[in-house]
Each structure stands twice: as structure tokens, then as C-alpha cells.
Amino acid sequence: MTFASRLLHTRWFVRAPVALFRSGLGFLLGGRLLLLGHRGRTTGETRYAVLEVSGRPDPRTWVVVAGLGPRSQWYRNVVADPRVLLWVGARRGVRGHARTLAPEDGARFLREYAAEHARSWEVLEPVVLEWAEPLATERGEDDWRRVVPVVELTVPAA
């Protein structure tokens, strides 16, 4: 397990930025991270996850990658209920909608991300490969990127 993967599996480390966002200080983290509020699929309670923004196709849209796979709780929750709340930059608790990209579109996005952000991809790729490659083999996928969930988060026009 890589160092980055160990950090992403350390609860206190991944939960620490939630307090910053909830207290209105999320802008200190810049536009690279966002806080996603989503409804738990069994409890119905609001849950929170801090995610890295991997892309900004337009000013109302953020693209995030479920780097720990389709078993990620936040991902499973937004698939069950795509209504979300977003904290990013100066925006706080803005209502939005989550949409999972088709496998081909997600794979294309990851290839483009790797080409545009080579240094970030060096850290992200081993983490994603840790779970994606066995899952890809299990599903018979020839391109492991097709099993990596890529989600588009959109807020309505103001």
C-alpha cells in the first residue's frame, strides 16, 4: 500500500478538512478541494466527504474521481440520491446534482487528466490502481480506467 493510499485510509486525516469547510474557512484550501454533502442511503442522514477537484469543465461544474472505487460510501450514496450540497471556494452549502459519467467518458477524462497533470497523476495512479486493476480483471475490462467512477457535480445557474 502506497503512502498516499495509507493516508486516504486514515480517518482523522481525511475528516480534518470537513471542520474547515463547515466553519466557513474552506476557501483556505483553494479550489482544489470541495466538501460534498450527501444523504446516507440507509440512514437518510447528511454525510460529508472532502474530495479533490479533478476538473472544471465550466464555472458551475466540478469533476471528482472516486479514487477508492465504487465501494466508496460517498459514491454509493450519490448514486442512490444524486441531490448534493457543495462547499467550494466562497460557496457554502449550495444545492447541486451528481451524475456519474459513462465508463468511456470517465476513462477519457482520466487519460486527459494524466496528460495535463502528470505530477498529480503520479500520486493518484498507484492509489487508483490498487483497487481498479483487480476489479478490471474480474470484470474482463481491457482498460482499467473504465471501472474508475468519475462524477460530475453541477449547481444550477444563479
TORSE-70881 format. One record per residue: residue number from 1; x, y, z of N, C-alpha, C in turn. Coordinates in Angstrom, 3 decimals. Each point is the difference from the previous one (the first is absolute). Example, Ala and Ser with C-alpha at 12.3 -4.5 7.8 and 13.67 -1.06 7.14 Angstrom:
! residues 2
PT    n      n.c1      n.c2      n.c3     ca.c1     ca.c2     ca.c3      c.c1      c.c2      c.c3
PT    1    13.190    -5.690     7.800    -0.890     1.190     0.000     0.900     1.200     0.000
PT    2    -0.350     1.050    -0.720     0.820     1.190     0.060    -0.770     1.090     0.730
END
This chain:
! residues 158
PT    n      n.c1      n.c2      n.c3     ca.c1     ca.c2     ca.c3      c.c1      c.c2      c.c3
PT    1     0.853    -1.175     0.000    -0.853     1.175     0.000     0.901     1.241     0.000
PT    2    -0.270     0.917    -0.908     0.815     1.206    -0.099    -0.282     0.941     1.173
PT    3     0.897     0.959     0.202    -0.167     0.972     1.075    -1.292     0.792    -0.188
PT    4    -0.253     0.439    -1.246    -1.227     0.766    -0.283    -1.238    -0.826     0.306
PT    5     0.044    -1.265    -0.325    -1.142    -0.879     0.269    -0.204    -0.175     1.499
PT    6     1.096    -0.155     0.732    -0.112    -0.121     1.469    -0.627     1.257     0.591
PT    7     0.410     1.172    -0.497    -0.586     1.252     0.491    -1.500     0.056    -0.288
PT    8    -0.387    -0.425    -1.204    -1.411     0.046    -0.376    -0.847    -1.013     0.762
PT    9     0.644    -0.951     0.629    -0.707    -0.971     0.841     0.078     0.382     1.482
PT   10     0.587     1.156     0.317     0.128     0.469     1.383    -1.124     0.985     0.288
PT   11    -0.954    -0.424     0.825    -1.226     0.758     0.222     0.249     1.440     0.454
PT   12     0.850     0.216     1.010     0.189     1.359     0.512     0.581     0.920    -1.068
PT   13     0.849    -0.559    -0.876     0.621     0.807    -1.046    -1.025     0.457    -1.035
PT   14    -0.858    -0.903    -0.439    -0.970     0.359    -1.036    -1.181     0.789     0.566
PT   15    -0.250    -0.091     1.311    -1.115     0.727     0.604     0.395     1.409     0.456
PT   16     1.280     0.276     0.174     0.457     1.295     0.521    -0.499     1.194    -0.820
PT   17     0.041    -0.029    -1.329    -0.455     1.171    -0.760    -1.504     0.273     0.107
PT   18    -0.795    -0.980     0.423    -1.449     0.208     0.115    -0.288     1.166     0.935
PT   19     0.700     0.058     1.129    -0.212     1.083     0.968     0.323     1.365    -0.601
PT   20     1.044     0.067    -0.819     0.342     1.267    -0.664    -1.139     0.474    -0.896
PT   21    -0.517    -0.890    -0.818    -1.091     0.364    -0.895    -1.256     0.379     0.779
PT   22    -0.343    -0.796     1.003    -1.237     0.242     0.750     0.067     1.308     0.776
PT   23     1.201     0.449     0.373     0.147     1.261     0.741     0.158     1.204    -0.930
PT   24    -0.089    -0.221    -1.319     0.095     1.099    -0.952     1.407     0.330    -0.440
PT   25     0.964    -0.858     0.345     1.395     0.262    -0.353     0.509    -0.886    -1.144
PT   26    -0.920    -0.611    -0.726     0.379    -0.876    -1.101     0.777     0.713    -1.092
PT   27    -0.225     1.301    -0.142     0.717     0.769    -1.025     1.505    -0.054     0.226
PT   28     0.441    -0.267     1.240     1.435    -0.103     0.284     0.645    -1.177    -0.748
PT   29    -0.821    -0.980    -0.356     0.503    -1.171    -0.718     0.000     0.214    -1.507
PT   30    -0.436     1.182    -0.440    -0.022     0.315    -1.423    -1.091    -0.760    -0.727
PT   31     0.092    -0.025    -1.291    -1.003    -0.676    -0.812     0.322    -1.447    -0.290
PT   32     1.087    -0.527     0.573     0.399    -1.392    -0.259    -0.820    -1.013     0.783
PT   33    -0.621     0.447     1.092    -0.811    -0.900     0.818    -1.409     0.561     0.128
PT   34    -0.958    -0.892     0.195    -1.365     0.414     0.275    -0.578    -0.914     1.069
PT   35    -1.020     0.507     0.677    -0.726    -0.809     0.977    -1.311    -0.394    -0.642
PT   36    -0.254    -1.286    -0.041    -1.220    -0.546    -0.577    -0.911    -0.458     1.122
PT   37    -1.193     0.576     0.055    -1.019    -0.464     0.935    -0.942    -0.911    -0.763
PT   38    -0.244    -1.190     0.529    -0.852    -0.974    -0.688    -0.826    -0.755     1.025
PT   39    -1.099    -0.589    -0.435    -0.913    -0.706     0.891     0.397    -1.469     0.084
PT   40     0.125    -0.501     1.244     0.303    -1.414     0.202    -1.116    -0.862    -0.567
PT   41     0.367    -1.027    -0.746    -1.018    -0.788    -0.693    -0.832    -0.865     0.929
PT   42     0.485    -0.309     1.190    -0.817    -0.786     0.932    -0.527     0.843     1.154
PT   43     0.803     0.930     0.508    -0.440     0.805     1.143    -0.783     1.233    -0.419
PT   44     0.254     0.502    -1.194    -0.633     1.242    -0.441     0.641     1.240     0.602
PT   45     1.027    -0.186     0.828     0.690     1.125     0.629     1.017     0.615    -0.963
PT   46     0.267     1.292     0.201     0.989     0.674    -0.842     1.398    -0.465     0.390
PT   47     0.773    -0.358    -0.986     1.385    -0.427     0.164     0.884     0.972    -0.781
PT   48     1.279     0.031     0.346     0.918     0.943    -0.638     1.277    -0.707    -0.432
PT   49     0.524     0.420    -1.140     1.273    -0.517    -0.487     0.756     1.151    -0.672
PT   50     1.276     0.128     0.302     0.851     0.977    -0.678     0.652    -0.726    -1.169
PT   51    -0.139     0.587    -1.187     0.483    -0.634    -1.221     0.896     0.956    -0.778
PT   52     0.934    -0.569    -0.729     0.855     0.821    -0.865    -0.729     0.281    -1.299
PT   53     0.043     1.237    -0.416    -0.591     0.397    -1.278     0.991    -0.381    -1.096
PT   54    -0.445    -0.834    -0.917     0.874    -0.450    -1.081    -0.213     0.774    -1.286
PT   55    -1.130     0.691    -0.097    -0.275     0.757    -1.212    -1.097     1.027     0.206
PT   56     0.042     1.054    -0.838    -1.016     1.072     0.007    -0.404     0.283    -1.438
PT   57    -0.904    -0.803    -0.582    -0.400     0.231    -1.386    -0.685     1.342    -0.226
PT   58    -0.680     0.512     1.024    -0.602     1.336    -0.080    -0.162     0.532     1.421
PT   59    -0.355     1.277     0.161    -0.057     0.599     1.346    -1.014    -0.619     0.964
PT   60    -0.970    -0.748    -0.521    -1.013    -0.617     0.865     0.240    -1.487     0.216
PT   61     1.100    -0.526    -0.490     0.224    -1.448     0.017     1.381    -0.352     0.544
PT   62     0.034    -1.015     0.853     1.232    -0.555     0.546     0.003    -1.486    -0.293
PT   63     1.154    -0.529    -0.349     0.137    -1.430    -0.254     0.877    -0.587     1.097
PT   64    -0.478    -1.091     0.615     0.751    -0.691     1.048     0.109    -1.478    -0.374
PT   65     1.033    -0.640     0.513     0.259    -1.405    -0.286    -0.132    -0.780     1.294
PT   66    -0.724    -1.106    -0.049    -0.107    -0.895     1.155     1.260    -0.863    -0.006
PT   67     1.093     0.585     0.460     1.311    -0.650    -0.067     0.085    -1.303     0.762
PT   68    -0.865    -0.191     0.985    -0.008    -1.258     0.748    -1.078    -0.942    -0.520
PT   69    -0.559     0.340    -1.144    -0.879    -0.916    -0.712    -1.483     0.118     0.280
PT   70    -0.770    -0.867    -0.667    -1.447     0.041     0.116    -0.502    -0.455     1.372
PT   71     0.897    -0.465     0.831    -0.399    -0.378     1.364     0.068     1.184     0.962
PT   72     0.488     1.146    -0.473     0.062     1.205     0.838    -1.408     0.351     0.443
PT   73    -0.146     0.277     1.288    -1.335     0.289     0.527    -0.612     1.234    -0.641
PT   74     0.792     1.068    -0.175    -0.570     1.208    -0.597    -0.507    -0.282    -1.399
PT   75     0.737    -0.811    -0.761    -0.404    -0.315    -1.361    -1.301    -0.811     0.000
PT   76    -0.078    -1.002     0.833    -1.203    -0.820     0.077    -1.208     0.852     0.414
PT   77     0.232     0.972     0.872    -1.095     0.872     0.437    -0.494     0.913    -1.116
PT   78     0.909     0.588    -0.784    -0.453     0.906    -1.061    -0.621    -0.759    -1.174
PT   79     0.354    -1.263    -0.164    -0.668    -0.814    -1.010    -1.450    -0.243     0.439
PT   80    -0.181    -0.254     1.306    -1.346    -0.245     0.532    -0.844     1.277     0.020
PT   81     0.617     1.141     0.301    -0.723     1.282     0.047     0.941     1.085    -0.516
PT   82    -0.154     0.438    -1.254     0.940     0.945    -0.601    -0.122     1.444     0.491
PT   83    -0.945     0.294     0.886    -0.105     1.360     0.537     1.112     0.206     1.023
PT   84     0.815     1.030    -0.206     1.158     0.238     0.863     0.061     1.460     0.427
PT   85     0.849     0.264     0.997     0.355     1.354     0.409     1.496     0.148    -0.229
PT   86     0.420     1.196    -0.451     1.417     0.224    -0.289     0.524     1.214     0.751
PT   87     1.178    -0.165     0.572     0.776     1.089     0.571     1.291     0.022    -0.800
PT   88     0.229     1.078    -0.726     1.233     0.112    -0.768     0.301     1.479    -0.183
PT   89     1.244     0.387     0.285     0.370     1.416    -0.062    -0.876     0.808     0.940
PT   90    -0.647     1.040    -0.517    -0.875     0.849     0.819    -1.431    -0.539     0.073
PT   91    -0.307    -1.034    -0.761    -1.346    -0.583     0.014    -0.154    -0.903     1.214
PT   92    -1.139     0.157     0.689    -0.238    -0.807     1.203    -1.373    -0.635    -0.050
PT   93    -0.056    -1.315     0.009    -1.254    -0.730     0.046    -0.909     0.235    -1.189
PT   94     0.575     0.090    -1.191    -0.778     0.239    -1.218    -0.587    -1.330    -0.485
PT   95    -1.288     0.015    -0.308    -0.646    -1.215    -0.514     0.531    -0.330    -1.384
PT   96     0.211    -1.294    -0.234     0.515    -0.441    -1.283    -0.508    -1.386    -0.349
PT   97     0.506    -0.517    -1.110    -0.406    -1.304    -0.503     1.248    -0.775    -0.413
PT   98     0.036    -1.290     0.343     1.124    -0.864    -0.356    -0.409    -0.927    -1.136
PT   99     0.921    -0.173    -0.941    -0.247    -0.896    -1.129     1.274    -0.784    -0.277
PT  100    -0.115    -1.317     0.001     1.150    -0.847    -0.311     0.188    -0.039    -1.507
PT  101     1.233     0.236    -0.436     0.295    -0.056    -1.430    -0.002    -1.455    -0.471
PT  102    -0.341    -0.202    -1.260     0.066    -1.329    -0.606     1.443    -0.497     0.066
PT  103     0.208    -1.314     0.077     1.370    -0.534     0.107     0.962     0.531    -1.066
PT  104    -0.460     0.120    -1.243     0.874     0.499    -1.072     0.386     1.452     0.251
PT  105    -0.984     0.810     0.432     0.273     1.411     0.278     0.924     0.146     1.208
PT  106    -0.205    -0.845     1.022     0.868     0.033     1.176     1.430    -0.375    -0.349
PT  107     0.166    -1.043    -0.831     1.342    -0.425    -0.417     0.682     1.094    -0.810
PT  108    -0.760     0.647    -0.905     0.567     1.094    -0.792     0.422     1.151     0.917
PT  109    -0.845     0.323     0.981     0.332     1.067     0.944     1.294    -0.324     0.739
PT  110     0.149    -1.244     0.473     1.211    -0.384     0.740     1.242     0.059    -0.883
PT  111    -0.121    -0.395    -1.265     1.154     0.094    -0.917     0.393     1.465    -0.209
PT  112    -1.004     0.875    -0.168     0.289     1.428    -0.183     0.600     0.592     1.272
PT  113    -0.535    -0.404     1.155     0.521     0.497     1.281     1.471    -0.395     0.143
PT  114     0.323    -1.247    -0.327     1.381    -0.490     0.107     0.935     0.797    -0.907
PT  115    -0.474     0.351    -1.187     0.832     0.760    -0.935     0.195     1.445     0.475
PT  116    -1.047     0.607     0.551     0.057     1.404     0.415     0.635     0.218     1.369
PT  117    -0.120    -0.990     0.879     0.478     0.138     1.388     0.903    -1.175     0.348
PT  118     1.096    -0.104    -0.675     0.894    -1.154     0.148     0.464    -0.209     1.437
PT  119     0.350     1.078     0.695     0.508    -0.141     1.379    -1.083    -0.499     0.944
PT  120    -1.203     0.549    -0.107    -1.110    -0.462     0.835    -0.348    -1.446    -0.323
PT  121     0.042    -0.341    -1.286    -0.346    -1.351    -0.421     1.003    -1.024     0.546
PT  122     1.265     0.400     0.162     1.005    -0.908     0.572    -0.414    -0.457     1.396
PT  123    -0.666     0.886     0.757    -0.449    -0.336     1.355    -1.334    -0.741    -0.054
PT  124    -0.907     0.441    -0.858    -1.340    -0.573    -0.064    -0.041    -1.386    -0.632
PT  125     0.762    -0.202    -1.053    -0.082    -1.265    -0.739     0.249    -1.243     0.857
PT  126     1.049    -0.056     0.831     0.201    -1.207     0.803    -1.162    -0.278     0.966
PT  127    -0.603     1.061     0.524    -1.140    -0.164     0.913    -1.174    -0.609    -0.751
PT  128    -0.294     0.530    -1.176    -1.115    -0.500    -0.798     0.283    -1.421    -0.487
PT  129     1.223    -0.251    -0.428     0.370    -1.334    -0.489    -0.142    -1.077     1.068
PT  130     0.204     0.388     1.260    -0.073    -0.951     1.097    -1.291    -0.798    -0.013
PT  131    -1.106     0.650    -0.273    -1.273    -0.717    -0.034    -0.514    -0.203    -1.407
PT  132     0.315     0.887    -0.944    -0.606    -0.052    -1.328     0.483    -1.170    -0.835
PT  133     1.286    -0.307     0.075     0.524    -1.049    -0.853    -0.624    -1.364     0.304
PT  134    -0.090    -0.425     1.278    -0.667    -1.286     0.267    -1.474     0.021    -0.419
PT  135    -0.676     1.121     0.217    -1.405     0.110    -0.371    -0.139    -0.054    -1.524
PT  136     0.926     0.653    -0.705    -0.037    -0.013    -1.466     0.188    -1.423    -0.517
PT  137     0.931    -0.741     0.590     0.248    -1.374    -0.415    -1.230    -0.850     0.272
PT  138    -0.600     0.208     1.166    -1.194    -0.737     0.399    -1.146     0.247    -0.990
PT  139    -0.128     1.228    -0.485    -1.061     0.347    -0.950     0.401    -0.258    -1.447
PT  140     1.266    -0.353    -0.219     0.474    -0.237    -1.350     0.250     1.280    -0.782
PT  141     0.223     1.112     0.698     0.243     1.285    -0.664     1.426     0.016    -0.553
PT  142     0.160     0.525    -1.213     1.337     0.119    -0.554     0.642     1.319     0.402
PT  143    -0.798     0.990     0.395     0.525     1.283     0.448    -0.466     0.205     1.445
PT  144     0.913    -0.087     0.964    -0.374     0.088     1.408    -0.666     1.330     0.332
PT  145     0.259     1.047    -0.793    -0.595     1.318     0.269    -1.520    -0.014    -0.146
PT  146    -0.530    -0.971    -0.741    -1.448    -0.078    -0.210    -0.751    -0.361     1.283
PT  147     0.680    -0.548     1.003    -0.688    -0.383     1.243     0.145     1.055     1.092
PT  148     0.698     1.088    -0.298     0.184     1.079     0.971    -1.181     0.964    -0.118
PT  149    -0.819     0.122     1.052    -1.129     0.927    -0.086     0.439     1.462    -0.042
PT  150    -0.482     0.717    -1.004     0.250     1.430    -0.142    -1.362     0.671     0.089
PT  151    -0.107     0.990     0.903    -1.281     0.636     0.284     0.062     1.482    -0.316
PT  152    -1.034     0.477    -0.652    -0.136     1.413    -0.335    -1.011     0.620     0.981
PT  153     0.417     1.055     0.682    -0.852     0.714     0.956    -0.363     1.337    -0.605
PT  154    -1.289     0.287    -0.107    -0.465     1.221    -0.660    -0.959     0.753     0.905
PT  155     0.160     1.329     0.041    -0.944     0.861     0.722    -0.820     0.759    -1.038
PT  156    -1.267     0.325     0.330    -0.820     0.735    -0.972     0.515     1.407    -0.234
PT  157    -0.378     0.567    -1.142     0.384     1.382    -0.313    -0.632     0.939     1.020
PT  158     0.744     1.023     0.387    -0.491     0.940     1.021    -1.054     0.938    -0.541
END
